[in-house]
């Protein structure tokens, strides 16, 4: 067994998408993780995932090479792989991929745009953690023409979302229509319906919402429903944003 192949057990579980590293520590301490049939209680134990059998609650955790895809989610689809009510989900776009992947974060059904798909649990957890402040950039069309004073109010006072006050980093007017306005909005967290609640709070509800960037990743020329692998440069930039070594 090569020393270079070894990895801490909690880190392996995180990379495998089982849980965040903190949650993996809890699973191990609760006696729910076995290595080669033996219950392990030490999160920092180093294992060789290619030669040792790891189980969580009796189910094997297998090693898969990490993959990373950029996906343009169309409007009208849930960011989920299953819906008990039979609504359309993104599963129909990703079921042909060679390995199981999951979306990093969510876009509500009515929102379109950029989603990262991966099986790298450790990277996903970092990208979603508020500590790393991974920016999200949206283009949103809202009803009416908000005044500059209202926009300044949003930037200075923020709005309460899920029990916490959030502050948009930037709101920039892109264009005005006869009955609507389109803005570029930059936020640092991906809270549920955050951009919609920001504009609803000033009486200008969102008509259309598209995420055009997530950290260093941008939609570019991708069209709704299309998926492509990340380039090596994009992956390097993404890992640097999450403060992981490329």
Secondary structure, DSSP 8 states (H G I E B T S, - for coil): --GGG-EEHHHHHHHTTSS-HHHHHHHHHTT-EEETTEE---TT-EE-TTTS-EEETTEE-------EEEEEE-TT-BSSS--TT---BTHHHHTTSSS--EESS---TT-EEEEEEES-HHHHHHHHSGGG---EEEEEEEES---HHHHHHHHHH-EEETTEEE--SEEEEEEE-SSEEEEEEEESS--TTHHHHHHHTTT--EEEEEEEEETTEE-TT--TT-EEE--HHHHHHHHHHTT---
